[in-house]
Amino acid sequence: MTTTATSGLTTRAMWAILALVLLADGLDMIDSTVTNIAAPTIAQDLHGGESLIKWLGTAYMLAMGVLLVVGGRLGDKFGQRRLFLAGMTGFTLASAVAGLAPDPAVLILARIAQGAFGALLIPQGMAIMTKAFTRDMLTKAFGLFGPLLGVATVGGPVLAGFVIDADLFGLSWRPIFLVNLILGAAGLAIAVRILPRDQGDRATTVDGWGSGLLAGTMFGLLYGLIEGSTNGWTTVPVGAVAGGLACFVAFARRQRTATDPLIKPSLLRNRGFTSGLLVGLAVFAATTGLVYVLSLFIQTGLHASPRGAALALLPLTLGIIASAFAAMGGLVEKLGRTLIFIGLALVLAGAGWALALVLASGTATGLWALAPALFVVGVGMGCCYSTIFDVTLGDIDPDEAGSASGSLSSVQQLAAGIGSAAVTSLFFHAAAGGLDHAMTVSLGVVLALVAVSVPVVTLMPRKAPAETHH
């Protein structure tokens, strides 16, 4: 079978490109979550303390989220192939620096570089496929992203747990970053051979002011949140949050007046799209924060080893895989936004169940007792993850699809950064009253975030877009 796409690619070539794009996206998702379980070990080894634990994931997601939309524009301007290769090279080198980091400062800088190069790399894959694939192949490709997203979200931490416990070559946590040297080099070699050549369009403009204001918004809010909850709400964190909010107001104004805004104003006037963005923000923040504090609680409160914590999170992974593949099998088309309601209800039920267990037994809670509750949370997450993306694009004009999916991916990364920073900050802040109290507070916040997003789902489009919208 060798159907050719409009670009002249055979089916085999399209599958090879899809495998490469999934490898790049998998690297990104695993690296954004791999520090969840590794954080306590890394902090202990490098004498980094609480703030290192908080910044390990956040530094990566912050750089990625801020630069993702810009990365997409740079690909349009200079060519997707060129940016993909530059992103993959930079990401691989930054991973090497992270794996060899001698102290917390170098590690955090390496994580920022990983996120920044990841932001150049990730948008290109989607753009290359949209240009080069047949409609039928695109549908198959989009169907694979949801399950991958779910598996990598929890797969990263699970992998990290086993790697740390194996203590390969006496390197402790370092192989979780060094393995990217092998994967990145393989990805580069394949990309050079198979990616179609494109020149880009030098007339494309990138809104530098808008990008700067978005970066200021996110840095101000996250830095303020982390600093304030760790060292008290003094002038610096309060000023940072205020500065972040001021940048956001200026960013919103800039998007209305710029000739080539990062986010098209027509998108923000689309009720279905903006409500989808808000639901995505709440759900990704809540679930990422939840996975992070669960791994902290299981290791520090229940005294499990990194591998024990990885195994304890396995039911969550299995739940995500099961429901993400079910969603892919036609449930999204059939149920539309109803599937998001079902997913959120399951996340609420599972997190509520976990809360009841912690309230009843505290740090004596057994890992086996937690397993079914975490499985339910995982099934809920799998129902939501790709469905939120698909349904949010339901009312979007085809010519806005690129800008819309770029905005959604950015929101997902930023929400993950905000969620892991905010929920871990709360966890450490409440830990003075005991780890069971810290977990109770964290679960309460996660439940509140998910519950708040439920009514907003009613404003989202009823269905995912027809195939022609991809």
N, C-alpha and C positions, 0 to 999 in steps of 0.2 A: 504494500500500500504506500504509494508515494504522491499523495495529493500535494499540489504546490500552493503556497500562499501567494497573495498579490506581489509580495517582494521576491518571489521566485524560490522560496525555501521549501525543501521537501519536508514531509511529516517527520522524518527522522531528525532533520536539522532543528525543527521546532521543538521536538522533545528534548534534544540536547541543550538548547537554549533555556528551556523551562527548568531542566535539572540544574543548570548553572545559576539561574535566578533564585531557585529554591535554596541552593547552597548558600548564596550570599545572604538571603533573608534569614535562613536558619542560623548562620554565624551571628547576625545582628541580634536575633531574639535570644539566642543562648547567652551571648555576651552581656545582654542587658539584664539577665536574671541570674547568671552563674554565681554572682557574689552573694545571693540571698543566704545560701547555706555556708559559703566560704567565709563570709564577713567576720564572724567571731574568731576563727582561726587566724585570718590575715591580721586582724587588729592585735591579737595576742603576739603574733610573731614580729610585727613591725612596731609594737608598742604605740598603737594609734588611738586607742580608746573609742568612746562612743561616737565622736564626730567622724572618725574614719569609717565606722560601720555605716553611718548615714550617708556619707558622700560617695561611697564606693559605687552604688547603683545610680545615685542621683546625678553625679558628674557626667556619667555616660549618657543618661537619658536627656539631660539638659542640653548638652552639646548637639545631640542627635535631633531633638525636637525643635530647637531654635533654627537649625540650619537645613532641615529637611526640605522645606518649601523652596529655599534658595538653591539647594542642590538640584532640584527638578528644573528650575529656570536655567541654571548653568549648563545642564545637559542639553536643553533646547538650543542654547546659544553656541556652545563649543562642540556639540556632538555627543550622543549618549555613550558610544563605544569608548571615546577618549576619557570621559568622566568615570565610567565604570572601572577602567583599568587603573586610573589614578586613585580612585577610592579604595579599590582592593589592595593596591600596593601600600598605601598609607595605613590602612587598617591592619595589615599584616605586620608592618614595622612597629606600629604603636602597641600591638599585642606583645611583640618581643620585649619592648621596653617595660610593659606592665609585668610580664613574667620574670624580668630580671631586676625589678625595682628594689633599691636598697632601703628606701624609707617611704613614709606615707605621702610626702609631697610629690615625689617622682611618680608614685603609683596613681595618684589622683590626676596629675597632668597627663599621664599616659591614657587614663580612662577618658579624659576630655578629648584627647586626640583620636582615640578609637571612635568615639561618638561623632566627632566632626567628619572624619573620613567615611564613616558609615553613612552619614547624611548625604555625601556625594555619591556613594555607591547604590544605596537602596532605590531611589526614585528612577534610576536609569533602567533597571530590569523591567519595571512595569511599562515604561515608555517604549522600550525596544519591542516588547511583546505586543503592545497595542498597535504599533506600526507594522510589525512583520508577520503576525499570526492570522490565520483564517478565523472567522467568527466561531466556528465549532471548536477549534483548538483553544481560543481565548476562554470560552465557557469552561472547558476542562481545567485550564490553568487556574482560573479564579476559584474553582471548586476546591483545589488543593491547598489554597492559602489559609483557609479557616482552620482545618485540622493542624497544619504546620504551626500556625500561630499558637494554638492551644498546647500542643505537645512541647514546643520549645520553651514556652513560658514556665512550665513546671519541669520539663526535661533538663534544662540548664542546671537548676539546683540539684536534681537527683544525680546527674552526672558528676557534679562538683563533689557531692558527698562521697561517692565511691572513689574518685581520684584522690581526694585528701586522705581518706583512710588507707588507700593502697600505698601512699607515701613513695611514689615512684622515684627511684634514684636518690631517695632522701630529700626530695625537693618540696615535700608538703603540698602547699596550695599552688605553687608556681606552674605546674603543667596545665592547669585549667586555662591559662593564657597562652602558654607556649605551644599547645596543640594547634593553635591558629596558624602557626608558621607552616605546618604541613598542609592544612586545609586551604589556607590563603594562596600558597605557592601552586597547589594543584588547580585552584580556581583561576588563577592568573594564566597559567599555561593553557587551560581550556579556552578561556575568554579570548586570548590572542588569536587562537585558531578559528573559533566558530562565530564570534559576534559580527553581525553585518557592519560594513563601514558606513559612516554617515558624517557629513561635514558640519551639521548644525546650521543654525541661522544666526549670523552675527548681528542681525537687526534686533534680535530679542533683547529687551532691556530687563535688568534685574534691579528691583527697587532697594537700593542700599539703605536709604533712610528707614524704610519700613522694616527691613531686616534688623537694623540696629536697635530700633525701638522694641521690636519683639524680643530680641536678646535681652535688652534692659529689663523688660517686664518679667521675664521668666527668672533671670538671675536675681533680681531684687526680691521677688516673692519667695523663691526657694531658699536663698541665702538667709533672708530674714526669718523664715520659718525654722530652719535648722539651728541657726545661731541663737534665736530667742528661746527655743525650747531646751537647748543644751546649757546655755550660760546665763539665762534670765533675760527678761525683756528690757534691756537697757536702750540707750539712744541709738546705738548702731543697728540692731535688728529692726527696731520700729522705723527708723529712717529708711532702711533697705526696703521694707514692705511698702512704705509710702511712696518711695521712688519707683518701685515696680508698678504700683497702681497708676502713678502719673504717666509713666511710659506707655501703659496700656491705653489710657485715654488718648494720648498723642498718636498711638498706633492706629486706633480706631478712626480718628480724624484723617490720618494720612491715607488710609485705605479708601476713603470717600473722595479724596482730591487727587491722588496720584494717577498719572495717565496709564501706567501699567502696575496696578496694585498686586501685592502677593496673593491676597484673597479677593476675588471679584465681589464687589458690593451686591450684585444681583444674587449671589449665593447667600449672603447674610440676610437678604430680604426674603429668602425662601424659607417659610415656616417649617416645612418638613425637614429641610437640611439643618437649620440651626438647632431644632429640637433634637435631631440625631446627634449633632456635635455635643450638646449638653449631656445627653444620656451616655454617650461614649466617654466623656470626661469623667462623669461620676462613677460609671461602672468599672472602667479601666483603673481609675485611681483606687477605688475600694478593693478590687480583687488583687491588684499588684501589692497594695499595702498589706492585705490579709495574708498572702503567701509569704511575704517577708517576715511579718511578726510571728506567724506560725512556726517558721523555721527557727527564729530566735527563741521562742517559748519552749519548743521541743528540745533545743540544745541547752539553754540556760536554766529553764524551769524544770523540765522533766529529765535533765542530765543524759540525754541521748548523745551518742557519738555522731559526727557528720554523716556517717553511713546510715546510722539508725534514723536520723532525721530525714535522710533521702528516702529510705524505705517507708517512713511514716507518711511522706507526701505522695507516695505512689498511688494510693486510691484516688487522689485528686487528679493525677495525670490520666489514670484509666477512665475516670468519669468524663474528662474533657475529650479524650480520644473517641469514646463511645458515642457521645452526643454530637460531636463535630462531624463525624462521618455520617450519622443519621441525618443531620441538617443538610449535609452535602447531597444526600440521596434523594433530595426533592422536597424535604420538609419546608425549606425556606420559601420555595415557590408556592407551596400549598397554603402555608400558614401566615407568611409575611410577618407583620409585627406581633401577631399573637405568640409566635415562637419566642420573641424577646420577653413578653410577659411571663411565659412559662419558665424561661431561664432565670429571670429575676426572682420569681417565686421560689424556685429551687435553691438559689443562692441564699435567700432569706431563711428558708427552712433549714438548710445545712449549717449556716453560720449560727442560727438560733439554737440548734441542737448542740453545736460545739460550746456555745455560751452556757447552756444548761449544764453540760458536763463539767466545765471549769468552775462554775458556781457551786456545784455539788461536791467536787473532789479536789479542786485547786491543783497544786503541783503533784498531787497523787493520781491525777488522771492517767489512765493507761493508754498507750498508743493504740492498742486493739480497740478500745472503746471509742477513740476518735475516728478510726478508719471509716465506718459507715457515714458519719457526718461529713467527712472530707470528700467522700465519693459523691454525695448528693451535691455539695458545693461545686465539684468538678463538672458534673452533668449540667448544672445550671450555667457555669462559665462557658462550656462548649456550645450550649444553645445560643448564648448571647454573642460571643466574639465576632464571628464572621457575619452573623445575621444583622447586627447593628450597622455594619458597613454596607451590606447589600441593600437593606431597606432604606437607609438614609439617602442613597442615590436614586430612590424611586421616582422623585419628581424633577430630577436634574436634566437640563437640556444636554444633548450629546456633546455640544462644543464646550460645555463647562465641566465635563466629566474629569478631565485631567487635573484642573485646579481643585475640584471637589475631592478627588481621591487623595491628592497631595495634602490637603487640609486635614482630612480624616486621619491619615497616617501620622501627621504631626501631632494632632490632638491625642492620639493613642500614646505616642512616646512621652509627650509632656505630662499627660495624666499619670502614666506609670511613674515618672520622676516625682511628681507632686505627691502621688499616693504613697510611694515608698518613703519619701522624706517626712510627710505629715504623720502617717500612722506610726512609723518608728519613733518619731519625736515624742508622740503621745505615750508610746509604750515605755520609753526610758523615763519620761517625766513622771509617769504613774508608778514606775518600778520601786520608788521609795516606799510605797505601801505594800510591797511584796509583789512577786512575779505573777501570782494568780490575779491580783488586783489589776496589774498592768495589762494582762491578757483580756480581762473582763472589759476594761475601758476601751481597748483597741477593737474588740469585737462589737461593742456597742456603737462605736463610730462607724465601722464598716456597715452594720445593719442600717444605721440612720442614712448613710450616703446612698445605699441601694434603694431604700424605701422612698427617699425623696425623688429618685429618678423614675419610679413607677408611673406616676401620673403624667410625666412629660412624654412617655412613650405614646400616649393617646394622640399627641400632636404630630407624630412621625407619619410618613406615607404608609398606607395600608400594606403595600406589596413592594417587593424588590422590582427593579426595572426589568422590562422585557430584554431579551438577549441583544437586541439591536442597540441598546444604550451602552453596552460595554465598549 
